[in-house]
Amino acid sequence: MKEVFMEKSLQLHIYGRVQGVSFRYYTQQKARELGVRGFVKNMPDGSVYVEATGDEDQMDRFVEYCRQGPSMARVDQLKAETIQPVKEEMFFIK
């Protein structure tokens, strides 16, 4: 019997020192490493916005990474909401 993985799709709003520290680049690298699909982009208010889809384990690991970010970043707050699955076939920077 084939194992069925439930997909989890989240929208993340990440606040803190998250722009100008390669946050988007490293987030893309981690997403691709984990097999997560979606995108990341900088927002005018200085935050980073992510839409991502993957299985439960992939998404748990991805969100845990986003709570820390790369070494130069400082994440003060991460807000996550469930959304419809993203249509992208891979993860990219917008």
N, C-alpha and C positions, 0 to 999 in steps of 0.2 A: 504494500500500500504506500502511495506517495505521501510524503509529509507536506502539509500545507502550512506555510508561514503567514501569519497575519501581519499585514503592513500597518505601519504607524506613520502618520503624517503630521508634522508640526510646523508652526510658524513661531520663530524665535525673535524676540527683541532683546538685544544685548547692549547694556549701558556701561559706561566707564571710559577708560582710556583704550578705545578699541579702533580708532582711526589713526592712520599714520604709523602703525606698528606691525604692518603685514598681517593683520587679523584675517582679512578675506583670503589671502593667498594660503595661509596655513590651514584655515578652515576648509578650503577646497581640497588641499592635500589630504587632510584627515578624512573628509567625506569620501573621496575616491578610494582611499586605503580601506575604508570600512564597507564600501559598496552602497553608500547613501546617494540618492538622486536629489537634485534641486538646485538652488542658487543662493548666493550671498551677495549683499550690496550695502554700501554705505548710505546712510540717511542724512538729510540736511541738518538734523538736530545733533549730529555727532555720534549717533548710535549705529549699530550694525543690524541689518534685517536678514533673516534666513527663512527660506521655505525648504523643507526636506522631507523625504520619504524613504523608509527602509523597514526591515523587519524589527521586531521589538528589541532584540539584542543590539543590532546596529545602531538604532536610534538612541538607546540608553547610553551606549558608549560615545556616540556623537554629541549628545547633549552634555554629558560629563566633560568632554573636551571643551565645548563652548563655554562652560562655566569658568574655565581657567584661561583658555586662549594661549597664544604664543608667549614666550618669556617676557617680551617688552610690554605686553598688554596688562591691563588691570580691569577685571570685570567686577563692577559694583552690583549689577543686578541683571538677571536673566528672566524674562517673562516668556512662558510657553503656552500656546493654545493649539488644540487639535484642529486640523483643517482637512479639506479634501486632498487626495493624493496629487502630488505634482506630476505634470505631464513630461517633464524633462527625462531623457534617457541616461543622463550623467549629471555631475555636479559642476556648476560653473560660476564665474564671477560676473555680475552685471555691472 
